[in-house]
Amino acid sequence: MVGLLKRPIVTEKLTAMQEKGVYAFEVEKDANKISIANAVEKKFNVTVLSVRTSTHKGKTKSQMTRRGRFAGRTSSWKKAYVRLKAGDKIEFFQNV
C-alpha cells in the first residue's frame, strides 16, 4: 500500500499550495483515490480530507544523430493532489 507513492512533487506552485494543506505525489498508474489516501495516512501519520488525481500522457521525443533520426516516447504517469486536515503537515526535507 505504501509502495503506491513514488515521490513527492516539489515545485514553486506546489510549495505555495502546501501552506493551504495540499501536497502532490507521483503515484502508480493503477492507484485509486482510496488507496492513495490510505497510503498517505499510513506513511506520514496525517488525516487526508480529499484526493484529486490527474493522468499525464507520455510525450514523443526524437533525436537527430549521425546515424539518423531516433524516435522514442517518455513514460505516462499519474499525479495525486492530497488535501490534509487543518494543522497536519508533511515534512519532505526532515534530514536537510
Order of alpha helices (4+ residues) and beta strands (2+ residues): beta-alpha-beta-alpha-beta-beta-beta-beta
